[in-house]
Structure formats: structure tokens, C-alpha cells
Amino acid sequence: MGKRLRIFTFLVCFGSVLNAQIPNMNSSDRLDVATWNLEWFGSTSNGPTDNDRQLQYATDLINTLNLDIIALQEVSDVAFWNRLLFNCPDYTGVLSTWSQTQKTAILFKKTEFDFLYQKHILANFDYDFGSGRLPLEVGLIPKNAKWAADDTLRIWVLHMKANTGSSSQKVLAYNRRYNAGVGLKMYIDQLGGTNKGLVMGDWNDDFDQSILSGYATPYQNWLKDTQYAVTSYPLSLAKERSTVGYSDMIDHIACTPGMKSHWIRDSSSVLYADKWISNYGNVVSDHFPVYSRFSWESPSKSLNLSEIRLNYSLVLVGEDLLFSEDAQSGLSQQNRVFVFDMLGRLYNQTMGNRISNVTRDQWFTYVVKSASGEIIRTGMFFVDGTSAVFYR
């Protein structure tokens, strides 16, 4: 009896240490969301071999991260899905109803949202969406006082066709992802420019270039339409990865035109849970959660991209980044420009128009301050070797 008691005490202590390592990502003044492929969750024949252990770690991560909404993929056992809901009392959820084993799902805070509806869409694209793995659409009404009353927040959870098989099969899978991405965007487009929604899931491809060698991203239509924002795109450009074994971002979050102004720039990240859980890739999932933040209240004025291009100019010449201001900006050459990397570390600063030795192919945040230290404007840019593109 005494030996059993000592073992039980050890397990309790281990669990509490694990939770202490996982950060609480939630804040009441914003909407915190993530997408997570929870590899073959609950399956007895695929994925992690110890299903109870996978459930416990998933429970620890979900409860401690404390996000408002989590989109899940590969929920493979309904009983384990129900156990997960039981273990996470702050959440309720929706599970897809298709016949495939790898189901999509969504968890959301009970106290933060009213549930409106769930449905599967785009049955005419059945083949392209993994032969029946149709997008799960869920309608929610946020209860936050800063959110417009009775304004629906739509969530689409995806699990696109995987890049598997022979070379010819991978090309076919690429074409299916392309068709599915086109069909989904056409569907969302018809909801109008004020539609507030998030598209989250395992897209099984990247947005900077395809994981199929020599091919462009199959989701170019999402990037070219500037009314939308792919909040995880900066992570692709920064060469982050969303899986344990591969170097690309294949899990993504995109927001619709009505939600774009709510996106908090520079907030997206991959939650590398292997820092908190030993042997994570074998005991929990081969994917990491991908995270983004949104404000509850839409900014009263959004800055037009053309306005930034008019007032500021950044050009990479050799290893030097040249910065200049248009007279219309109202800033003087005495203002300093601070350049930070994506980890928030100060990279360089200038009193005039020159920032030297900028690392190529990186995202940076710039902050322009007046002589009194007041921040004039913030944003971010990407140096691609020939030019700079601004975002707001």
C-alpha cells in the first residue's frame, strides 16, 4: 500500500509541473484561437499508441493554454472526443458528422459564445475535399460587449487532401487541394464583405510555395485577394514549421474580409509544444498548434496599404536597407526608426534614412517614434532581396 501511495504522489507532482510549463495564452480583451491536428486522436491502430496518455496531454494543453476557440483535426474516436469534452469543463464543442474516421471538430468557451448552427458545405466538391472530408461550418455569437450584438462569427474547419503517394498521385492531390481552395473561397466570397469568419485547419500545403517540389502554392487566390488575410502567412515566410518531422507550414488560419480589421498583426505563432512535453511527436501529435489573436472591437480607422506606400519607401541595396519618408508623412528626418525581429529583439535603428546589414529573407517589425518618444506608426515588412512590402 505504501509503495502505491508513493507512485501516486509522483504522478500528481509530474502533472502539476507539466501544467506550470504550459503558458496561459488567454486575455479577456481579445479573441485567442488556434488550429491543431491532434493526430489520429483516440485511434487504436494509428498515431500515438497510448490513447489515454494522448488524452491526458491534450487535456493539459487545452485547459492550460485557455484559448477561446480551438479547431481540431483527426478526431478519430467519438468516445475519446466525449472524454475530452468531459475533461475540459470550460468548453463545449461540435464534431463533424461525416463517415470518415478522421473527423474535424471545434472547441469553444461556454461562457464566451452562443452556439447557432453547424453544417457541412460544398458537397459538389466532395472528391476534392479528401473524398468526403467536407469543411465543417459553425456559427457562433460572441458574448463580448465589444462585439456587435447578434453579429455571427463563422468558423470553417478544414482538413485538405494530403500530399501522399507516388509522384503522379501527389500531383493529383495538389490539384484537389487547388480545387478545394477555389471552391471554399468562392463560397465565402458570396457571404459578402462584412462577413466575419475564420478558416482554420490542416491545409496540407504551404502558402509561400507548395510542399510539392516545383509547384506554386495551390492557395494563391487567398493571397491575391487583399480583402482576406492569411494570418499564418508570415510564419511561412519566416520558415517556421507546423509539424514535428517536416520543415513547412501546412496548418494555417485565414480570416474573411469582415474579420481582417480585427486581426492583431504580428500575433501569430506556432506553439512548439515539444518544449513542454517530452517526446511530444510520439505521445501527442505530429502537428503543433498554430495560434492567432484578434481584437473584439474593430478599429475605427484602418490604414490603407497605398497610404503606407505613399509615405514610406524601403529598398534593399546590396546588404543595406534604405529608408525614406515622403513629405506628406509629417515626420522629420530626426525621427529614429527601430527595427525588431519577430521575437521582439531590437535589430537596428537609424536617425536618418539608412539601416545597414539587414538579414535577407526575414520579417521585421518597424516602429517610428517622434523626438518625444511617441510611436507614430507601427507595421511590418519583409525584405525579399529586391523590395519591401508593407502590411498593416
PASE-225153 format. One record per residue (C-alpha): residue number from 1; x, y, z; residue in three letters. Coordinates in steps of 0.2 Angstrom, whole numbers, plus 5000, padded with zeros to 4 digits. Example, Ala and Ser with C-alpha at 12.3 -4.5 7.8 and 13.67 -1.06 7.14 Angstrom:
BEGIN
i:1 | u:5062 | v:4978 | w:5039 | aa:ALA
i:2 | u:5068 | v:4995 | w:5036 | aa:SER
# end
This chain:
BEGIN
i:1 | u:5000 | v:5000 | w:5000 | aa:MET
i:2 | u:5014 | v:5012 | w:5004 | aa:GLY
i:3 | u:5023 | v:5009 | w:4988 | aa:LYS
i:4 | u:5007 | v:5013 | w:4978 | aa:ARG
i:5 | u:5005 | v:5029 | w:4988 | aa:LEU
i:6 | u:5022 | v:5035 | w:4983 | aa:ARG
i:7 | u:5019 | v:5031 | w:4965 | aa:ILE
i:8 | u:5003 | v:5040 | w:4965 | aa:PHE
i:9 | u:5011 | v:5055 | w:4973 | aa:THR
i:10 | u:5024 | v:5056 | w:4960 | aa:PHE
i:11 | u:5011 | v:5056 | w:4946 | aa:LEU
i:12 | u:5002 | v:5070 | w:4953 | aa:VAL
i:13 | u:5018 | v:5080 | w:4955 | aa:CYS
i:14 | u:5023 | v:5077 | w:4937 | aa:PHE
i:15 | u:5006 | v:5083 | w:4931 | aa:GLY
i:16 | u:5007 | v:5099 | w:4940 | aa:SER
i:17 | u:5025 | v:5103 | w:4934 | aa:VAL
i:18 | u:5019 | v:5100 | w:4916 | aa:LEU
i:19 | u:5005 | v:5112 | w:4918 | aa:ASN
i:20 | u:5016 | v:5125 | w:4925 | aa:ALA
i:21 | u:5027 | v:5125 | w:4910 | aa:GLN
i:22 | u:5012 | v:5127 | w:4898 | aa:ILE
i:23 | u:5008 | v:5146 | w:4896 | aa:PRO
i:24 | u:4991 | v:5153 | w:4898 | aa:ASN
i:25 | u:4988 | v:5162 | w:4881 | aa:MET
i:26 | u:4971 | v:5169 | w:4885 | aa:ASN
i:27 | u:4966 | v:5188 | w:4888 | aa:SER
i:28 | u:4949 | v:5194 | w:4891 | aa:SER
i:29 | u:4952 | v:5209 | w:4880 | aa:ASP
i:30 | u:4955 | v:5199 | w:4864 | aa:ARG
i:31 | u:4950 | v:5183 | w:4854 | aa:LEU
i:32 | u:4963 | v:5169 | w:4856 | aa:ASP
i:33 | u:4961 | v:5155 | w:4843 | aa:VAL
i:34 | u:4972 | v:5140 | w:4837 | aa:ALA
i:35 | u:4971 | v:5126 | w:4825 | aa:THR
i:36 | u:4978 | v:5109 | w:4830 | aa:TRP
i:37 | u:4979 | v:5092 | w:4821 | aa:ASN
i:38 | u:4978 | v:5080 | w:4835 | aa:LEU
i:39 | u:4985 | v:5065 | w:4826 | aa:GLU
i:40 | u:4973 | v:5050 | w:4825 | aa:TRP
i:41 | u:4965 | v:5056 | w:4842 | aa:PHE
i:42 | u:4959 | v:5040 | w:4850 | aa:GLY
i:43 | u:4963 | v:5028 | w:4836 | aa:SER
i:44 | u:4968 | v:5011 | w:4842 | aa:THR
i:45 | u:4978 | v:5007 | w:4826 | aa:SER
i:46 | u:4986 | v:5023 | w:4820 | aa:ASN
i:47 | u:4995 | v:5038 | w:4828 | aa:GLY
i:48 | u:5001 | v:5038 | w:4846 | aa:PRO
i:49 | u:5000 | v:5020 | w:4854 | aa:THR
i:50 | u:4995 | v:5026 | w:4872 | aa:ASP
i:51 | u:4977 | v:5034 | w:4869 | aa:ASN
i:52 | u:4975 | v:5038 | w:4887 | aa:ASP
i:53 | u:4991 | v:5047 | w:4888 | aa:ARG
i:54 | u:4987 | v:5056 | w:4872 | aa:GLN
i:55 | u:4970 | v:5061 | w:4880 | aa:LEU
i:56 | u:4979 | v:5067 | w:4896 | aa:GLN
i:57 | u:4992 | v:5078 | w:4887 | aa:TYR
i:58 | u:4978 | v:5085 | w:4876 | aa:ALA
i:59 | u:4968 | v:5089 | w:4891 | aa:THR
i:60 | u:4983 | v:5098 | w:4899 | aa:ASP
i:61 | u:4987 | v:5108 | w:4884 | aa:LEU
i:62 | u:4969 | v:5114 | w:4881 | aa:ILE
i:63 | u:4965 | v:5118 | w:4898 | aa:ASN
i:64 | u:4981 | v:5127 | w:4902 | aa:THR
i:65 | u:4983 | v:5137 | w:4885 | aa:LEU
i:66 | u:4965 | v:5143 | w:4889 | aa:ASN
i:67 | u:4961 | v:5148 | w:4871 | aa:LEU
i:68 | u:4944 | v:5154 | w:4866 | aa:ASP
i:69 | u:4942 | v:5143 | w:4851 | aa:ILE
i:70 | u:4952 | v:5128 | w:4845 | aa:ILE
i:71 | u:4949 | v:5120 | w:4828 | aa:ALA
i:72 | u:4954 | v:5101 | w:4829 | aa:LEU
i:73 | u:4958 | v:5089 | w:4815 | aa:GLN
i:74 | u:4959 | v:5070 | w:4815 | aa:GLU
i:75 | u:4947 | v:5066 | w:4830 | aa:VAL
i:76 | u:4946 | v:5048 | w:4826 | aa:SER
i:77 | u:4936 | v:5041 | w:4841 | aa:ASP
i:78 | u:4919 | v:5048 | w:4847 | aa:VAL
i:79 | u:4921 | v:5041 | w:4864 | aa:ALA
i:80 | u:4938 | v:5049 | w:4866 | aa:PHE
i:81 | u:4930 | v:5066 | w:4860 | aa:TRP
i:82 | u:4917 | v:5064 | w:4873 | aa:ASN
i:83 | u:4930 | v:5061 | w:4886 | aa:ARG
i:84 | u:4940 | v:5076 | w:4880 | aa:LEU
i:85 | u:4924 | v:5087 | w:4882 | aa:LEU
i:86 | u:4922 | v:5080 | w:4900 | aa:PHE
i:87 | u:4940 | v:5084 | w:4904 | aa:ASN
i:88 | u:4938 | v:5102 | w:4898 | aa:CYS
i:89 | u:4923 | v:5109 | w:4908 | aa:PRO
i:90 | u:4925 | v:5127 | w:4902 | aa:ASP
i:91 | u:4922 | v:5121 | w:4884 | aa:TYR
i:92 | u:4909 | v:5114 | w:4873 | aa:THR
i:93 | u:4911 | v:5108 | w:4855 | aa:GLY
i:94 | u:4905 | v:5102 | w:4838 | aa:VAL
i:95 | u:4911 | v:5086 | w:4830 | aa:LEU
i:96 | u:4909 | v:5083 | w:4811 | aa:SER
i:97 | u:4896 | v:5071 | w:4806 | aa:THR
i:98 | u:4904 | v:5063 | w:4790 | aa:TRP
i:99 | u:4908 | v:5045 | w:4789 | aa:SER
i:100 | u:4927 | v:5046 | w:4788 | aa:GLN
i:101 | u:4937 | v:5041 | w:4804 | aa:THR
i:102 | u:4947 | v:5057 | w:4804 | aa:GLN
i:103 | u:4934 | v:5070 | w:4809 | aa:LYS
i:104 | u:4936 | v:5089 | w:4811 | aa:THR
i:105 | u:4929 | v:5097 | w:4827 | aa:ALA
i:106 | u:4929 | v:5114 | w:4836 | aa:ILE
i:107 | u:4930 | v:5118 | w:4854 | aa:LEU
i:108 | u:4924 | v:5135 | w:4861 | aa:PHE
i:109 | u:4922 | v:5143 | w:4878 | aa:LYS
i:110 | u:4904 | v:5140 | w:4885 | aa:LYS
i:111 | u:4904 | v:5157 | w:4893 | aa:THR
i:112 | u:4910 | v:5167 | w:4878 | aa:GLU
i:113 | u:4899 | v:5161 | w:4864 | aa:PHE
i:114 | u:4881 | v:5156 | w:4860 | aa:ASP
i:115 | u:4880 | v:5141 | w:4848 | aa:PHE
i:116 | u:4869 | v:5145 | w:4832 | aa:LEU
i:117 | u:4872 | v:5130 | w:4820 | aa:TYR
i:118 | u:4883 | v:5118 | w:4812 | aa:GLN
i:119 | u:4884 | v:5111 | w:4794 | aa:LYS
i:120 | u:4895 | v:5103 | w:4781 | aa:HIS
i:121 | u:4897 | v:5113 | w:4765 | aa:ILE
i:122 | u:4902 | v:5111 | w:4747 | aa:LEU
i:123 | u:4896 | v:5094 | w:4744 | aa:ALA
i:124 | u:4898 | v:5097 | w:4725 | aa:ASN
i:125 | u:4917 | v:5097 | w:4729 | aa:PHE
i:126 | u:4916 | v:5081 | w:4738 | aa:ASP
i:127 | u:4930 | v:5072 | w:4729 | aa:TYR
i:128 | u:4942 | v:5087 | w:4731 | aa:ASP
i:129 | u:4940 | v:5088 | w:4749 | aa:PHE
i:130 | u:4948 | v:5071 | w:4753 | aa:GLY
i:131 | u:4933 | v:5061 | w:4746 | aa:SER
i:132 | u:4920 | v:5067 | w:4758 | aa:GLY
i:133 | u:4930 | v:5077 | w:4771 | aa:ARG
i:134 | u:4920 | v:5092 | w:4768 | aa:LEU
i:135 | u:4923 | v:5109 | w:4778 | aa:PRO
i:136 | u:4914 | v:5110 | w:4795 | aa:LEU
i:137 | u:4905 | v:5127 | w:4796 | aa:GLU
i:138 | u:4900 | v:5133 | w:4814 | aa:VAL
i:139 | u:4890 | v:5149 | w:4818 | aa:GLY
i:140 | u:4893 | v:5157 | w:4835 | aa:LEU
i:141 | u:4888 | v:5173 | w:4843 | aa:ILE
i:142 | u:4902 | v:5180 | w:4854 | aa:PRO
i:143 | u:4895 | v:5187 | w:4870 | aa:LYS
i:144 | u:4909 | v:5200 | w:4872 | aa:ASN
i:145 | u:4902 | v:5218 | w:4875 | aa:ALA
i:146 | u:4914 | v:5225 | w:4862 | aa:LYS
i:147 | u:4907 | v:5213 | w:4848 | aa:TRP
i:148 | u:4892 | v:5220 | w:4839 | aa:ALA
i:149 | u:4876 | v:5212 | w:4845 | aa:ALA
i:150 | u:4869 | v:5197 | w:4836 | aa:ASP
i:151 | u:4884 | v:5198 | w:4823 | aa:ASP
i:152 | u:4888 | v:5180 | w:4818 | aa:THR
i:153 | u:4906 | v:5173 | w:4819 | aa:LEU
i:154 | u:4908 | v:5159 | w:4807 | aa:ARG
i:155 | u:4921 | v:5146 | w:4809 | aa:ILE
i:156 | u:4927 | v:5134 | w:4795 | aa:TRP
i:157 | u:4937 | v:5119 | w:4800 | aa:VAL
i:158 | u:4947 | v:5111 | w:4786 | aa:LEU
i:159 | u:4957 | v:5095 | w:4783 | aa:HIS
i:160 | u:4963 | v:5096 | w:4765 | aa:MET
i:161 | u:4969 | v:5081 | w:4754 | aa:LYS
i:162 | u:4986 | v:5075 | w:4760 | aa:ALA
i:163 | u:5002 | v:5076 | w:4749 | aa:ASN
i:164 | u:5005 | v:5057 | w:4748 | aa:THR
i:165 | u:5008 | v:5043 | w:4736 | aa:GLY
i:166 | u:5018 | v:5042 | w:4720 | aa:SER
i:167 | u:5023 | v:5057 | w:4710 | aa:SER
i:168 | u:5008 | v:5056 | w:4699 | aa:SER
i:169 | u:4997 | v:5054 | w:4714 | aa:GLN
i:170 | u:5005 | v:5069 | w:4723 | aa:LYS
i:171 | u:5001 | v:5080 | w:4708 | aa:VAL
i:172 | u:4983 | v:5074 | w:4708 | aa:LEU
i:173 | u:4982 | v:5078 | w:4727 | aa:ALA
i:174 | u:4989 | v:5095 | w:4723 | aa:TYR
i:175 | u:4975 | v:5098 | w:4710 | aa:ASN
i:176 | u:4962 | v:5093 | w:4723 | aa:ARG
i:177 | u:4969 | v:5105 | w:4736 | aa:ARG
i:178 | u:4969 | v:5118 | w:4722 | aa:TYR
i:179 | u:4951 | v:5115 | w:4718 | aa:ASN
i:180 | u:4945 | v:5114 | w:4736 | aa:ALA
i:181 | u:4953 | v:5130 | w:4740 | aa:GLY
i:182 | u:4945 | v:5139 | w:4725 | aa:VAL
i:183 | u:4928 | v:5132 | w:4729 | aa:GLY
i:184 | u:4929 | v:5137 | w:4748 | aa:LEU
i:185 | u:4934 | v:5155 | w:4744 | aa:LYS
i:186 | u:4920 | v:5156 | w:4731 | aa:MET
i:187 | u:4908 | v:5150 | w:4744 | aa:TYR
i:188 | u:4914 | v:5163 | w:4757 | aa:ILE
i:189 | u:4915 | v:5177 | w:4744 | aa:ASP
i:190 | u:4896 | v:5176 | w:4742 | aa:GLN
i:191 | u:4893 | v:5179 | w:4760 | aa:LEU
i:192 | u:4899 | v:5197 | w:4757 | aa:GLY
i:193 | u:4912 | v:5209 | w:4763 | aa:GLY
i:194 | u:4905 | v:5211 | w:4781 | aa:THR
i:195 | u:4906 | v:5193 | w:4784 | aa:ASN
i:196 | u:4916 | v:5189 | w:4800 | aa:LYS
i:197 | u:4924 | v:5172 | w:4799 | aa:GLY
i:198 | u:4940 | v:5162 | w:4802 | aa:LEU
i:199 | u:4946 | v:5147 | w:4791 | aa:VAL
i:200 | u:4957 | v:5136 | w:4802 | aa:MET
i:201 | u:4964 | v:5119 | w:4799 | aa:GLY
i:202 | u:4976 | v:5107 | w:4791 | aa:ASP
i:203 | u:4978 | v:5114 | w:4774 | aa:TRP
i:204 | u:4991 | v:5100 | w:4770 | aa:ASN
i:205 | u:5001 | v:5113 | w:4760 | aa:ASP
i:206 | u:5010 | v:5130 | w:4762 | aa:ASP
i:207 | u:5006 | v:5147 | w:4757 | aa:PHE
i:208 | u:5024 | v:5153 | w:4751 | aa:ASP
i:209 | u:5026 | v:5139 | w:4739 | aa:GLN
i:210 | u:5019 | v:5121 | w:4738 | aa:SER
i:211 | u:5026 | v:5107 | w:4748 | aa:ILE
i:212 | u:5025 | v:5098 | w:4731 | aa:LEU
i:213 | u:5043 | v:5102 | w:4723 | aa:SER
i:214 | u:5042 | v:5114 | w:4709 | aa:GLY
i:215 | u:5024 | v:5120 | w:4711 | aa:TYR
i:216 | u:5017 | v:5137 | w:4717 | aa:ALA
i:217 | u:5006 | v:5137 | w:4732 | aa:THR
i:218 | u:4988 | v:5130 | w:4727 | aa:PRO
i:219 | u:4981 | v:5144 | w:4738 | aa:TYR
i:220 | u:4987 | v:5159 | w:4728 | aa:GLN
i:221 | u:4969 | v:5165 | w:4726 | aa:ASN
i:222 | u:4968 | v:5168 | w:4745 | aa:TRP
i:223 | u:4984 | v:5178 | w:4745 | aa:LEU
i:224 | u:4980 | v:5189 | w:4730 | aa:LYS
i:225 | u:4963 | v:5194 | w:4737 | aa:ASP
i:226 | u:4969 | v:5208 | w:4749 | aa:THR
i:227 | u:4952 | v:5209 | w:4757 | aa:GLN
i:228 | u:4957 | v:5192 | w:4766 | aa:TYR
i:229 | u:4971 | v:5189 | w:4777 | aa:ALA
i:230 | u:4981 | v:5173 | w:4780 | aa:VAL
i:231 | u:4987 | v:5176 | w:4797 | aa:THR
i:232 | u:4999 | v:5162 | w:4797 | aa:SER
i:233 | u:5007 | v:5168 | w:4781 | aa:TYR
i:234 | u:5021 | v:5177 | w:4790 | aa:PRO
i:235 | u:5026 | v:5161 | w:4798 | aa:LEU
i:236 | u:5028 | v:5153 | w:4781 | aa:SER
i:237 | u:5039 | v:5167 | w:4776 | aa:LEU
i:238 | u:5049 | v:5166 | w:4792 | aa:ALA
i:239 | u:5052 | v:5147 | w:4788 | aa:LYS
i:240 | u:5043 | v:5141 | w:4803 | aa:GLU
i:241 | u:5036 | v:5123 | w:4803 | aa:ARG
i:242 | u:5019 | v:5117 | w:4810 | aa:SER
i:243 | u:5024 | v:5098 | w:4811 | aa:THR
i:244 | u:5037 | v:5088 | w:4820 | aa:VAL
i:245 | u:5045 | v:5080 | w:4806 | aa:GLY
i:246 | u:5044 | v:5092 | w:4791 | aa:TYR
i:247 | u:5050 | v:5110 | w:4788 | aa:SER
i:248 | u:5035 | v:5118 | w:4781 | aa:ASP
i:249 | u:5019 | v:5127 | w:4787 | aa:MET
i:250 | u:5004 | v:5116 | w:4782 | aa:ILE
i:251 | u:4992 | v:5121 | w:4796 | aa:ASP
i:252 | u:4985 | v:5139 | w:4794 | aa:HIS
i:253 | u:4972 | v:5152 | w:4799 | aa:ILE
i:254 | u:4964 | v:5164 | w:4787 | aa:ALA
i:255 | u:4951 | v:5177 | w:4791 | aa:CYS
i:256 | u:4937 | v:5184 | w:4780 | aa:THR
i:257 | u:4935 | v:5202 | w:4774 | aa:PRO
i:258 | u:4924 | v:5207 | w:4789 | aa:GLY
i:259 | u:4937 | v:5199 | w:4801 | aa:MET
i:260 | u:4953 | v:5206 | w:4794 | aa:LYS
i:261 | u:4952 | v:5223 | w:4803 | aa:SER
i:262 | u:4951 | v:5213 | w:4820 | aa:HIS
i:263 | u:4967 | v:5203 | w:4817 | aa:TRP
i:264 | u:4981 | v:5209 | w:4829 | aa:ILE
i:265 | u:4996 | v:5210 | w:4817 | aa:ARG
i:266 | u:5012 | v:5200 | w:4822 | aa:ASP
i:267 | u:5002 | v:5190 | w:4834 | aa:SER
i:268 | u:5003 | v:5173 | w:4825 | aa:SER
i:269 | u:5014 | v:5159 | w:4831 | aa:SER
i:270 | u:5017 | v:5141 | w:4831 | aa:VAL
i:271 | u:5015 | v:5134 | w:4849 | aa:LEU
i:272 | u:5030 | v:5122 | w:4849 | aa:TYR
i:273 | u:5023 | v:5110 | w:4862 | aa:ALA
i:274 | u:5038 | v:5099 | w:4862 | aa:ASP
i:275 | u:5046 | v:5112 | w:4874 | aa:LYS
i:276 | u:5033 | v:5107 | w:4887 | aa:TRP
i:277 | u:5030 | v:5089 | w:4884 | aa:ILE
i:278 | u:5044 | v:5076 | w:4882 | aa:SER
i:279 | u:5043 | v:5065 | w:4866 | aa:ASN
i:280 | u:5028 | v:5076 | w:4860 | aa:TYR
i:281 | u:5029 | v:5069 | w:4842 | aa:GLY
i:282 | u:5026 | v:5051 | w:4848 | aa:ASN
i:283 | u:5014 | v:5053 | w:4863 | aa:VAL
i:284 | u:5003 | v:5068 | w:4857 | aa:VAL
i:285 | u:5004 | v:5073 | w:4839 | aa:SER
i:286 | u:5015 | v:5075 | w:4824 | aa:ASP
i:287 | u:5007 | v:5093 | w:4822 | aa:HIS
i:288 | u:5009 | v:5108 | w:4833 | aa:PHE
i:289 | u:4995 | v:5120 | w:4837 | aa:PRO
i:290 | u:4995 | v:5136 | w:4826 | aa:VAL
i:291 | u:4989 | v:5152 | w:4835 | aa:TYR
i:292 | u:4982 | v:5169 | w:4831 | aa:SER
i:293 | u:4975 | v:5184 | w:4841 | aa:ARG
i:294 | u:4960 | v:5195 | w:4836 | aa:PHE
i:295 | u:4953 | v:5211 | w:4844 | aa:SER
i:296 | u:4935 | v:5210 | w:4849 | aa:TRP
i:297 | u:4932 | v:5228 | w:4843 | aa:GLU
i:298 | u:4936 | v:5233 | w:4825 | aa:SER
i:299 | u:4947 | v:5248 | w:4824 | aa:PRO
i:300 | u:4938 | v:5264 | w:4819 | aa:SER
i:301 | u:4950 | v:5268 | w:4805 | aa:LYS
i:302 | u:4960 | v:5255 | w:4795 | aa:SER
i:303 | u:4976 | v:5261 | w:4786 | aa:LEU
i:304 | u:4976 | v:5259 | w:4768 | aa:ASN
i:305 | u:4990 | v:5249 | w:4760 | aa:LEU
i:306 | u:4993 | v:5263 | w:4747 | aa:SER
i:307 | u:4994 | v:5276 | w:4760 | aa:GLU
i:308 | u:5009 | v:5267 | w:4768 | aa:ILE
i:309 | u:5017 | v:5265 | w:4751 | aa:ARG
i:310 | u:5015 | v:5283 | w:4748 | aa:LEU
i:311 | u:5023 | v:5289 | w:4764 | aa:ASN
i:312 | u:5037 | v:5277 | w:4766 | aa:TYR
i:313 | u:5049 | v:5269 | w:4755 | aa:SER
i:314 | u:5061 | v:5254 | w:4759 | aa:LEU
i:315 | u:5073 | v:5247 | w:4746 | aa:VAL
i:316 | u:5086 | v:5234 | w:4749 | aa:LEU
i:317 | u:5103 | v:5239 | w:4740 | aa:VAL
i:318 | u:5116 | v:5226 | w:4742 | aa:GLY
i:319 | u:5116 | v:5222 | w:4761 | aa:GLU
i:320 | u:5109 | v:5240 | w:4766 | aa:ASP
i:321 | u:5090 | v:5244 | w:4768 | aa:LEU
i:322 | u:5087 | v:5262 | w:4763 | aa:LEU
i:323 | u:5073 | v:5271 | w:4772 | aa:PHE
i:324 | u:5065 | v:5287 | w:4766 | aa:SER
i:325 | u:5049 | v:5297 | w:4771 | aa:GLU
i:326 | u:5038 | v:5307 | w:4760 | aa:ASP
i:327 | u:5035 | v:5325 | w:4765 | aa:ALA
i:328 | u:5016 | v:5321 | w:4767 | aa:GLN
i:329 | u:5020 | v:5310 | w:4781 | aa:SER
i:330 | u:5023 | v:5324 | w:4793 | aa:GLY
i:331 | u:5039 | v:5316 | w:4800 | aa:LEU
i:332 | u:5056 | v:5324 | w:4800 | aa:SER
i:333 | u:5072 | v:5315 | w:4797 | aa:GLN
i:334 | u:5077 | v:5317 | w:4815 | aa:GLN
i:335 | u:5065 | v:5303 | w:4820 | aa:ASN
i:336 | u:5073 | v:5287 | w:4823 | aa:ARG
i:337 | u:5067 | v:5270 | w:4815 | aa:VAL
i:338 | u:5068 | v:5255 | w:4826 | aa:PHE
i:339 | u:5069 | v:5238 | w:4818 | aa:VAL
i:340 | u:5064 | v:5222 | w:4828 | aa:PHE
i:341 | u:5065 | v:5204 | w:4823 | aa:ASP
i:342 | u:5049 | v:5193 | w:4825 | aa:MET
i:343 | u:5055 | v:5189 | w:4843 | aa:LEU
i:344 | u:5054 | v:5207 | w:4848 | aa:GLY
i:345 | u:5073 | v:5209 | w:4849 | aa:ARG
i:346 | u:5080 | v:5226 | w:4843 | aa:LEU
i:347 | u:5089 | v:5223 | w:4827 | aa:TYR
i:348 | u:5095 | v:5240 | w:4822 | aa:ASN
i:349 | u:5090 | v:5259 | w:4822 | aa:GLN
i:350 | u:5094 | v:5274 | w:4812 | aa:THR
i:351 | u:5092 | v:5293 | w:4814 | aa:MET
i:352 | u:5091 | v:5296 | w:4796 | aa:GLY
i:353 | u:5087 | v:5285 | w:4781 | aa:ASN
i:354 | u:5099 | v:5270 | w:4782 | aa:ARG
i:355 | u:5098 | v:5254 | w:4791 | aa:ILE
i:356 | u:5113 | v:5243 | w:4787 | aa:SER
i:357 | u:5117 | v:5224 | w:4786 | aa:ASN
i:358 | u:5099 | v:5219 | w:4787 | aa:VAL
i:359 | u:5097 | v:5200 | w:4786 | aa:THR
i:360 | u:5089 | v:5194 | w:4770 | aa:ARG
i:361 | u:5073 | v:5185 | w:4769 | aa:ASP
i:362 | u:5066 | v:5189 | w:4786 | aa:GLN
i:363 | u:5051 | v:5198 | w:4793 | aa:TRP
i:364 | u:5054 | v:5213 | w:4804 | aa:PHE
i:365 | u:5043 | v:5225 | w:4814 | aa:THR
i:366 | u:5047 | v:5243 | w:4812 | aa:TYR
i:367 | u:5042 | v:5257 | w:4825 | aa:VAL
i:368 | u:5043 | v:5275 | w:4820 | aa:VAL
i:369 | u:5045 | v:5287 | w:4835 | aa:LYS
i:370 | u:5044 | v:5306 | w:4837 | aa:SER
i:371 | u:5058 | v:5315 | w:4846 | aa:ALA
i:372 | u:5047 | v:5314 | w:4862 | aa:SER
i:373 | u:5046 | v:5295 | w:4860 | aa:GLY
i:374 | u:5028 | v:5294 | w:4854 | aa:GLU
i:375 | u:5025 | v:5280 | w:4842 | aa:ILE
i:376 | u:5020 | v:5287 | w:4826 | aa:ILE
i:377 | u:5015 | v:5271 | w:4816 | aa:ARG
i:378 | u:5019 | v:5253 | w:4818 | aa:THR
i:379 | u:5019 | v:5239 | w:4805 | aa:GLY
i:380 | u:5029 | v:5226 | w:4797 | aa:MET
i:381 | u:5039 | v:5222 | w:4782 | aa:PHE
i:382 | u:5048 | v:5208 | w:4773 | aa:PHE
i:383 | u:5064 | v:5210 | w:4764 | aa:VAL
i:384 | u:5064 | v:5199 | w:4749 | aa:ASP
i:385 | u:5081 | v:5204 | w:4741 | aa:GLY
i:386 | u:5074 | v:5217 | w:4729 | aa:THR
i:387 | u:5060 | v:5227 | w:4738 | aa:SER
i:388 | u:5049 | v:5229 | w:4753 | aa:ALA
i:389 | u:5031 | v:5225 | w:4755 | aa:VAL
i:390 | u:5021 | v:5234 | w:4769 | aa:PHE
i:391 | u:5007 | v:5227 | w:4780 | aa:TYR
i:392 | u:4996 | v:5235 | w:4792 | aa:ARG
# end
